[in-house]
Amino acid sequence: MYLDHARESRNDKLTPGGVGELRGKLLKVDPEAAKQGVHFLGDDGGEVKSPLVIRNKPSNLLFEVPESLAIGDYTLEIRSIVKRTSSIRTGQLGDSLTVE
């Protein structure tokens, strides 16, 4: 589940410059690793990584939504190396998120 704290919306809106929260399993990332983190994949093929992870727990991520996101639809993707593995695993939120 994704929560946009600026609008108090669930699984539908993104607020650039706001704070987003993702709840689930196996979410913890290494924010210093270039390939890991919270990524926003645009319908236009563009990709932007969140500049700041505020809370980094296995079941809960709190992060800054990049201010550079343009109007459009995005897929939220988490990339991390899970314990006892050596390759990056990805997971996507099932719902598309929109910047208006």
N, CA, C and O atoms as CSV, one atom per row, in Angstrom:
chain,resi,resn,atom,element,x,y,z
A,1,MET,N,N,0.831,-1.174,0.000
A,1,MET,CA,C,0.000,0.000,0.000
A,1,MET,C,C,0.887,1.254,0.000
A,1,MET,O,O,1.885,1.330,0.717
A,2,TYR,N,N,0.497,2.222,-0.817
A,2,TYR,CA,C,1.202,3.497,-0.888
A,2,TYR,C,C,0.310,4.581,-0.303
A,2,TYR,O,O,-0.882,4.645,-0.604
A,3,LEU,N,N,0.895,5.437,0.537
A,3,LEU,CA,C,0.187,6.570,1.135
A,3,LEU,C,C,0.930,7.850,0.792
A,3,LEU,O,O,2.127,7.971,1.055
A,4,ASP,N,N,0.215,8.809,0.202
A,4,ASP,CA,C,0.759,10.137,-0.070
A,4,ASP,C,C,0.379,11.005,1.124
A,4,ASP,O,O,-0.791,11.350,1.295
A,5,HIS,N,N,1.368,11.361,1.957
A,5,HIS,CA,C,1.078,12.102,3.190
A,5,HIS,C,C,0.593,13.526,2.944
A,5,HIS,O,O,-0.129,14.073,3.777
A,6,ALA,N,N,0.966,14.137,1.831
A,6,ALA,CA,C,0.530,15.514,1.559
A,6,ALA,C,C,-0.961,15.579,1.264
A,6,ALA,O,O,-1.627,16.544,1.642
A,7,ARG,N,N,-1.486,14.571,0.599
A,7,ARG,CA,C,-2.908,14.561,0.217
A,7,ARG,C,C,-3.734,13.560,1.001
A,7,ARG,O,O,-4.957,13.522,0.870
A,8,GLU,N,N,-3.065,12.740,1.824
A,8,GLU,CA,C,-3.743,11.673,2.550
A,8,GLU,C,C,-4.493,10.751,1.589
A,8,GLU,O,O,-5.595,10.296,1.895
A,9,SER,N,N,-3.892,10.475,0.423
A,9,SER,CA,C,-4.505,9.571,-0.543
A,9,SER,C,C,-3.756,8.246,-0.546
A,9,SER,O,O,-2.574,8.183,-0.208
A,10,ARG,N,N,-4.460,7.196,-0.930
A,10,ARG,CA,C,-3.875,5.855,-0.953
A,10,ARG,C,C,-3.900,5.287,-2.368
A,10,ARG,O,O,-4.936,5.263,-3.031
A,11,ASN,N,N,-2.736,4.833,-2.808
A,11,ASN,CA,C,-2.594,4.111,-4.060
A,11,ASN,C,C,-3.090,4.844,-5.295
A,11,ASN,O,O,-3.528,4.201,-6.249
A,12,ASP,N,N,-3.033,6.203,-5.306
A,12,ASP,CA,C,-3.447,6.870,-6.531
A,12,ASP,C,C,-2.713,8.163,-6.866
A,12,ASP,O,O,-2.491,8.414,-8.050
A,13,LYS,N,N,-2.324,8.992,-5.917
A,13,LYS,CA,C,-1.711,10.299,-6.199
A,13,LYS,C,C,-0.268,10.368,-5.702
A,13,LYS,O,O,0.110,9.704,-4.737
A,14,LEU,N,N,0.527,11.194,-6.391
A,14,LEU,CA,C,1.884,11.540,-5.972
A,14,LEU,C,C,1.968,13.052,-5.843
A,14,LEU,O,O,1.452,13.773,-6.698
A,15,THR,N,N,2.603,13.538,-4.798
A,15,THR,CA,C,2.824,14.964,-4.618
A,15,THR,C,C,4.320,15.234,-4.686
A,15,THR,O,O,5.032,14.946,-3.724
A,16,PRO,N,N,4.825,15.786,-5.809
A,16,PRO,CA,C,6.255,16.084,-5.911
A,16,PRO,C,C,6.712,16.971,-4.748
A,16,PRO,O,O,6.074,17.974,-4.428
A,17,GLY,N,N,7.825,16.585,-4.126
A,17,GLY,CA,C,8.351,17.309,-2.976
A,17,GLY,C,C,7.722,16.889,-1.668
A,17,GLY,O,O,8.151,17.336,-0.604
A,18,GLY,N,N,6.706,16.032,-1.725
A,18,GLY,CA,C,6.020,15.553,-0.524
A,18,GLY,C,C,6.670,14.284,0.011
A,18,GLY,O,O,7.739,13.870,-0.437
A,19,VAL,N,N,5.994,13.683,0.978
A,19,VAL,CA,C,6.480,12.462,1.606
A,19,VAL,C,C,5.538,11.317,1.252
A,19,VAL,O,O,4.320,11.427,1.391
A,20,GLY,N,N,6.127,10.220,0.793
A,20,GLY,CA,C,5.372,9.018,0.479
A,20,GLY,C,C,5.732,7.916,1.444
A,20,GLY,O,O,6.821,7.901,2.019
A,21,GLU,N,N,4.804,6.992,1.616
A,21,GLU,CA,C,5.030,5.856,2.501
A,21,GLU,C,C,4.571,4.592,1.799
A,21,GLU,O,O,3.496,4.551,1.200
A,22,LEU,N,N,5.396,3.569,1.880
A,22,LEU,CA,C,5.069,2.282,1.297
A,22,LEU,C,C,5.087,1.244,2.406
A,22,LEU,O,O,6.020,1.187,3.206
A,23,ARG,N,N,4.037,0.418,2.443
A,23,ARG,CA,C,3.953,-0.660,3.429
A,23,ARG,C,C,3.879,-1.975,2.689
A,23,ARG,O,O,3.168,-2.100,1.693
A,24,GLY,N,N,4.620,-2.960,3.180
A,24,GLY,CA,C,4.646,-4.262,2.528
A,24,GLY,C,C,5.653,-5.172,3.199
A,24,GLY,O,O,5.803,-5.151,4.421
A,25,LYS,N,N,6.349,-5.978,2.393
A,25,LYS,CA,C,7.342,-6.925,2.905
A,25,LYS,C,C,8.626,-6.791,2.095
A,25,LYS,O,O,8.599,-6.457,0.911
A,26,LEU,N,N,9.741,-7.056,2.752
A,26,LEU,CA,C,11.067,-7.039,2.118
A,26,LEU,C,C,11.345,-5.723,1.397
A,26,LEU,O,O,11.811,-5.720,0.258
A,27,LEU,N,N,11.059,-4.609,2.065
A,27,LEU,CA,C,11.199,-3.286,1.460
A,27,LEU,C,C,12.525,-2.601,1.749
A,27,LEU,O,O,12.918,-1.698,1.011
A,28,LYS,N,N,13.220,-3.003,2.795
A,28,LYS,CA,C,14.428,-2.291,3.208
A,28,LYS,C,C,15.444,-2.211,2.068
A,28,LYS,O,O,15.717,-3.205,1.395
A,29,VAL,N,N,15.999,-1.015,1.863
A,29,VAL,CA,C,16.949,-0.754,0.785
A,29,VAL,C,C,18.239,-0.174,1.344
A,29,VAL,O,O,18.289,0.264,2.493
A,30,ASP,N,N,19.274,-0.175,0.527
A,30,ASP,CA,C,20.507,0.540,0.859
A,30,ASP,C,C,20.458,1.839,0.062
A,30,ASP,O,O,20.790,1.834,-1.123
A,31,PRO,N,N,20.051,2.959,0.681
A,31,PRO,CA,C,19.879,4.205,-0.067
A,31,PRO,C,C,21.178,4.770,-0.642
A,31,PRO,O,O,21.137,5.613,-1.537
A,32,GLU,N,N,22.322,4.321,-0.144
A,32,GLU,CA,C,23.607,4.796,-0.657
A,32,GLU,C,C,24.025,4.057,-1.929
A,32,GLU,O,O,24.869,4.544,-2.681
A,33,ALA,N,N,23.441,2.891,-2.168
A,33,ALA,CA,C,23.772,2.113,-3.369
A,33,ALA,C,C,23.031,2.708,-4.566
A,33,ALA,O,O,21.818,2.912,-4.514
A,34,ALA,N,N,23.755,2.979,-5.624
A,34,ALA,CA,C,23.179,3.661,-6.791
A,34,ALA,C,C,22.008,2.903,-7.406
A,34,ALA,O,O,21.056,3.526,-7.876
A,35,LYS,N,N,22.058,1.583,-7.414
A,35,LYS,CA,C,21.012,0.800,-8.077
A,35,LYS,C,C,19.849,0.443,-7.161
A,35,LYS,O,O,18.808,-0.006,-7.640
A,36,GLN,N,N,20.004,0.633,-5.861
A,36,GLN,CA,C,18.929,0.312,-4.932
A,36,GLN,C,C,18.128,1.571,-4.597
A,36,GLN,O,O,18.591,2.691,-4.814
A,37,GLY,N,N,16.920,1.368,-4.067
A,37,GLY,CA,C,16.133,2.497,-3.608
A,37,GLY,C,C,14.722,2.498,-4.145
A,37,GLY,O,O,14.229,1.502,-4.673
A,38,VAL,N,N,14.080,3.655,-3.995
A,38,VAL,CA,C,12.709,3.868,-4.440
A,38,VAL,C,C,12.781,4.591,-5.782
A,38,VAL,O,O,13.351,5.678,-5.874
A,39,HIS,N,N,12.207,3.993,-6.816
A,39,HIS,CA,C,12.283,4.535,-8.168
A,39,HIS,C,C,10.882,4.790,-8.710
A,39,HIS,O,O,9.950,4.025,-8.458
A,40,PHE,N,N,10.756,5.876,-9.457
A,40,PHE,CA,C,9.494,6.251,-10.092
A,40,PHE,C,C,9.683,6.095,-11.600
A,40,PHE,O,O,10.487,6.804,-12.206
A,41,LEU,N,N,8.943,5.169,-12.202
A,41,LEU,CA,C,9.058,4.881,-13.626
A,41,LEU,C,C,7.903,5.551,-14.348
A,41,LEU,O,O,6.741,5.208,-14.131
A,42,GLY,N,N,8.226,6.509,-15.208
A,42,GLY,CA,C,7.197,7.252,-15.927
A,42,GLY,C,C,6.680,6.493,-17.132
A,42,GLY,O,O,7.383,5.661,-17.706
A,43,ASP,N,N,5.446,6.784,-17.510
A,43,ASP,CA,C,4.872,6.180,-18.709
A,43,ASP,C,C,5.647,6.569,-19.961
A,43,ASP,O,O,5.559,5.890,-20.984
A,44,ASP,N,N,6.408,7.662,-19.884
A,44,ASP,CA,C,7.195,8.124,-21.033
A,44,ASP,C,C,8.556,7.432,-21.123
A,44,ASP,O,O,9.360,7.761,-21.996
A,45,GLY,N,N,8.820,6.472,-20.223
A,45,GLY,CA,C,10.091,5.762,-20.222
A,45,GLY,C,C,11.140,6.354,-19.306
A,45,GLY,O,O,12.202,5.762,-19.117
A,46,GLY,N,N,10.855,7.529,-18.727
A,46,GLY,CA,C,11.791,8.154,-17.800
A,46,GLY,C,C,11.786,7.476,-16.442
A,46,GLY,O,O,10.847,6.766,-16.083
A,47,GLU,N,N,12.858,7.709,-15.698
A,47,GLU,CA,C,13.001,7.109,-14.378
A,47,GLU,C,C,13.664,8.108,-13.439
A,47,GLU,O,O,14.645,8.757,-13.802
A,48,VAL,N,N,13.111,8.227,-12.206
A,48,VAL,CA,C,13.670,9.126,-11.207
A,48,VAL,C,C,13.747,8.370,-9.880
A,48,VAL,O,O,12.798,7.692,-9.489
A,49,LYS,N,N,14.882,8.492,-9.192
A,49,LYS,CA,C,15.075,7.854,-7.891
A,49,LYS,C,C,14.757,8.857,-6.791
A,49,LYS,O,O,15.080,10.039,-6.906
A,50,SER,N,N,14.128,8.384,-5.733
A,50,SER,CA,C,13.868,9.242,-4.577
A,50,SER,C,C,15.191,9.722,-3.993
A,50,SER,O,O,16.100,8.918,-3.788
A,51,PRO,N,N,15.313,11.024,-3.721
A,51,PRO,CA,C,16.581,11.546,-3.205
A,51,PRO,C,C,16.814,11.267,-1.717
A,51,PRO,O,O,17.935,11.406,-1.227
A,52,LEU,N,N,15.752,10.872,-0.995
A,52,LEU,CA,C,15.885,10.715,0.448
A,52,LEU,C,C,14.957,9.635,0.968
A,52,LEU,O,O,13.751,9.671,0.724
A,53,VAL,N,N,15.527,8.663,1.693
A,53,VAL,CA,C,14.736,7.666,2.406
A,53,VAL,C,C,14.771,8.072,3.875
A,53,VAL,O,O,15.839,8.139,4.484
A,54,ILE,N,N,13.602,8.341,4.436
A,54,ILE,CA,C,13.487,8.851,5.798
A,54,ILE,C,C,13.401,7.711,6.809
A,54,ILE,O,O,14.082,7.730,7.835
A,55,ARG,N,N,12.567,6.724,6.519
A,55,ARG,CA,C,12.441,5.524,7.360
A,55,ARG,C,C,12.696,4.332,6.448
A,55,ARG,O,O,12.149,4.249,5.349
A,56,ASN,N,N,13.535,3.410,6.918
A,56,ASN,CA,C,13.982,2.303,6.084
A,56,ASN,C,C,13.858,1.003,6.865
A,56,ASN,O,O,14.829,0.529,7.455
A,57,LYS,N,N,12.666,0.434,6.864
A,57,LYS,CA,C,12.377,-0.800,7.598
A,57,LYS,C,C,11.938,-1.883,6.611
A,57,LYS,O,O,11.480,-1.558,5.516
A,58,PRO,N,N,12.065,-3.147,6.969
A,58,PRO,CA,C,11.640,-4.217,6.059
A,58,PRO,C,C,10.165,-4.147,5.665
A,58,PRO,O,O,9.802,-4.576,4.570
A,59,SER,N,N,9.318,-3.619,6.530
A,59,SER,CA,C,7.881,-3.578,6.222
A,59,SER,C,C,7.349,-2.170,5.983
A,59,SER,O,O,6.151,-1.987,5.767
A,60,ASN,N,N,8.245,-1.161,6.022
A,60,ASN,CA,C,7.767,0.214,5.901
A,60,ASN,C,C,8.881,1.134,5.408
A,60,ASN,O,O,9.958,1.194,6.001
A,61,LEU,N,N,8.610,1.851,4.313
A,61,LEU,CA,C,9.542,2.856,3.801
A,61,LEU,C,C,8.845,4.212,3.796
A,61,LEU,O,O,7.705,4.329,3.346
A,62,LEU,N,N,9.519,5.214,4.287
A,62,LEU,CA,C,9.054,6.597,4.246
A,62,LEU,C,C,10.112,7.356,3.446
A,62,LEU,O,O,11.296,7.288,3.776
A,63,PHE,N,N,9.700,8.083,2.390
A,63,PHE,CA,C,10.666,8.673,1.479
A,63,PHE,C,C,10.124,9.955,0.861
A,63,PHE,O,O,8.921,10.212,0.859
A,64,GLU,N,N,11.063,10.760,0.332
A,64,GLU,CA,C,10.692,11.988,-0.371
A,64,GLU,C,C,10.313,11.651,-1.805
A,64,GLU,O,O,11.021,10.909,-2.487
A,65,VAL,N,N,9.197,12.197,-2.254
A,65,VAL,CA,C,8.798,12.078,-3.654
A,65,VAL,C,C,9.585,13.160,-4.409
A,65,VAL,O,O,9.520,14.331,-4.036
A,66,PRO,N,N,10.321,12.793,-5.453
A,66,PRO,CA,C,11.160,13.767,-6.142
A,66,PRO,C,C,10.379,14.970,-6.675
A,66,PRO,O,O,9.313,14.814,-7.271
A,67,GLU,N,N,10.917,16.160,-6.455
A,67,GLU,CA,C,10.278,17.389,-6.944
A,67,GLU,C,C,10.276,17.453,-8.466
A,67,GLU,O,O,9.465,18.167,-9.055
A,68,SER,N,N,11.167,16.723,-9.099
A,68,SER,CA,C,11.315,16.793,-10.554
A,68,SER,C,C,10.269,15.981,-11.322
A,68,SER,O,O,10.274,15.995,-12.553
A,69,LEU,N,N,9.376,15.278,-10.629
A,69,LEU,CA,C,8.369,14.492,-11.343
A,69,LEU,C,C,7.404,15.405,-12.094
A,69,LEU,O,O,6.816,16.318,-11.515
A,70,ALA,N,N,7.251,15.148,-13.373
A,70,ALA,CA,C,6.339,15.920,-14.217
A,70,ALA,C,C,4.933,15.324,-14.135
A,70,ALA,O,O,4.750,14.215,-13.633
A,71,ILE,N,N,3.954,16.063,-14.626
A,71,ILE,CA,C,2.586,15.571,-14.673
A,71,ILE,C,C,2.554,14.290,-15.494
A,71,ILE,O,O,3.149,14.215,-16.569
A,72,GLY,N,N,1.851,13.281,-14.976
A,72,GLY,CA,C,1.745,12.001,-15.680
A,72,GLY,C,C,1.557,10.850,-14.722
A,72,GLY,O,O,1.381,11.041,-13.519
A,73,ASP,N,N,1.596,9.656,-15.269
A,73,ASP,CA,C,1.422,8.432,-14.487
A,73,ASP,C,C,2.766,7.757,-14.261
A,73,ASP,O,O,3.645,7.782,-15.122
A,74,TYR,N,N,2.911,7.144,-13.068
A,74,TYR,CA,C,4.165,6.519,-12.677
A,74,TYR,C,C,3.907,5.163,-12.030
A,74,TYR,O,O,2.864,4.925,-11.420
A,75,THR,N,N,4.894,4.283,-12.184
A,75,THR,CA,C,4.923,3.020,-11.472
A,75,THR,C,C,5.978,3.156,-10.390
A,75,THR,O,O,7.101,3.580,-10.663
A,76,LEU,N,N,5.624,2.801,-9.166
A,76,LEU,CA,C,6.550,2.856,-8.039
A,76,LEU,C,C,7.277,1.515,-7.959
A,76,LEU,O,O,6.646,0.462,-7.870
A,77,GLU,N,N,8.604,1.564,-7.991
A,77,GLU,CA,C,9.395,0.335,-7.966
A,77,GLU,C,C,10.441,0.410,-6.870
A,77,GLU,O,O,11.127,1.422,-6.724
A,78,ILE,N,N,10.564,-0.661,-6.099
A,78,ILE,CA,C,11.580,-0.782,-5.050
A,78,ILE,C,C,12.637,-1.750,-5.553
A,78,ILE,O,O,12.319,-2.823,-6.066
A,79,ARG,N,N,13.893,-1.361,-5.402
A,79,ARG,CA,C,15.016,-2.219,-5.780
A,79,ARG,C,C,15.903,-2.397,-4.565
A,79,ARG,O,O,16.349,-1.424,-3.958
A,80,SER,N,N,16.154,-3.650,-4.215
A,80,SER,CA,C,16.993,-3.911,-3.047
A,80,SER,C,C,17.660,-5.268,-3.161
A,80,SER,O,O,17.268,-6.109,-3.969
A,81,ILE,N,N,18.676,-5.463,-2.334
A,81,ILE,CA,C,19.308,-6.765,-2.193
A,81,ILE,C,C,18.797,-7.329,-0.875
A,81,ILE,O,O,19.110,-6.820,0.201
A,82,VAL,N,N,18.018,-8.374,-0.979
A,82,VAL,CA,C,17.388,-8.998,0.186
A,82,VAL,C,C,18.432,-9.829,0.927
A,82,VAL,O,O,19.370,-10.348,0.322
A,83,LYS,N,N,18.259,-9.950,2.245
A,83,LYS,CA,C,19.190,-10.739,3.065
A,83,LYS,C,C,19.441,-12.108,2.451
A,83,LYS,O,O,18.543,-12.738,1.894
A,84,ARG,N,N,20.676,-12.545,2.567
A,84,ARG,CA,C,21.128,-13.844,2.094
A,84,ARG,C,C,21.021,-14.008,0.571
A,84,ARG,O,O,20.957,-15.127,0.062
A,85,THR,N,N,21.002,-12.881,-0.144
A,85,THR,CA,C,21.050,-12.927,-1.608
A,85,THR,C,C,22.120,-11.949,-2.067
A,85,THR,O,O,22.584,-11.117,-1.287
A,86,SER,N,N,22.510,-12.047,-3.327
A,86,SER,CA,C,23.551,-11.141,-3.824
A,86,SER,C,C,23.109,-10.322,-5.029
A,86,SER,O,O,23.850,-9.454,-5.489
A,87,SER,N,N,21.915,-10.585,-5.545
A,87,SER,CA,C,21.453,-9.834,-6.707
A,87,SER,C,C,20.288,-8.915,-6.325
A,87,SER,O,O,19.570,-9.150,-5.353
A,88,ILE,N,N,20.132,-7.872,-7.121
A,88,ILE,CA,C,19.063,-6.907,-6.853
A,88,ILE,C,C,17.724,-7.515,-7.225
A,88,ILE,O,O,17.559,-8.100,-8.295
A,89,ARG,N,N,16.782,-7.363,-6.327
A,89,ARG,CA,C,15.408,-7.800,-6.567
A,89,ARG,C,C,14.543,-6.558,-6.713
A,89,ARG,O,O,14.797,-5.536,-6.076
A,90,THR,N,N,13.534,-6.650,-7.543
A,90,THR,CA,C,12.627,-5.526,-7.735
A,90,THR,C,C,11.204,-5.934,-7.403
A,90,THR,O,O,10.808,-7.090,-7.552
A,91,GLY,N,N,10.456,-4.947,-6.949
A,91,GLY,CA,C,9.035,-5.129,-6.698
A,91,GLY,C,C,8.315,-3.848,-7.066
A,91,GLY,O,O,8.835,-2.754,-6.849
A,92,GLN,N,N,7.120,-3.980,-7.624
A,92,GLN,CA,C,6.359,-2.806,-8.042
A,92,GLN,C,C,5.009,-2.775,-7.352
A,92,GLN,O,O,4.392,-3.807,-7.093
A,93,LEU,N,N,4.569,-1.552,-7.061
A,93,LEU,CA,C,3.222,-1.340,-6.561
A,93,LEU,C,C,2.266,-1.676,-7.696
A,93,LEU,O,O,2.501,-1.276,-8.836
A,94,GLY,N,N,1.209,-2.393,-7.409
A,94,GLY,CA,C,0.265,-2.816,-8.438
A,94,GLY,C,C,-0.531,-1.701,-9.062
A,94,GLY,O,O,-1.029,-1.849,-10.178
A,95,ASP,N,N,-0.665,-0.576,-8.362
A,95,ASP,CA,C,-1.457,0.555,-8.860
A,95,ASP,C,C,-0.548,1.599,-9.495
A,95,ASP,O,O,0.579,1.808,-9.047
A,96,SER,N,N,-1.044,2.249,-10.535
A,96,SER,CA,C,-0.352,3.381,-11.149
A,96,SER,C,C,-0.605,4.620,-10.299
A,96,SER,O,O,-1.718,4.815,-9.810
A,97,LEU,N,N,0.419,5.465,-10.116
A,97,LEU,CA,C,0.311,6.686,-9.315
A,97,LEU,C,C,0.385,7.903,-10.239
A,97,LEU,O,O,1.135,7.894,-11.216
A,98,THR,N,N,-0.383,8.944,-9.940
A,98,THR,CA,C,-0.506,10.079,-10.833
A,98,THR,C,C,-0.060,11.388,-10.189
A,98,THR,O,O,-0.414,11.695,-9.051
A,99,VAL,N,N,0.733,12.157,-10.957
A,99,VAL,CA,C,1.040,13.552,-10.604
A,99,VAL,C,C,0.108,14.397,-11.467
A,99,VAL,O,O,0.091,14.270,-12.691
A,100,GLU,N,N,-0.660,15.256,-10.815
A,100,GLU,CA,C,-1.616,16.113,-11.550
A,100,GLU,C,C,-1.079,17.516,-11.728
A,100,GLU,O,O,-1.749,18.363,-12.320
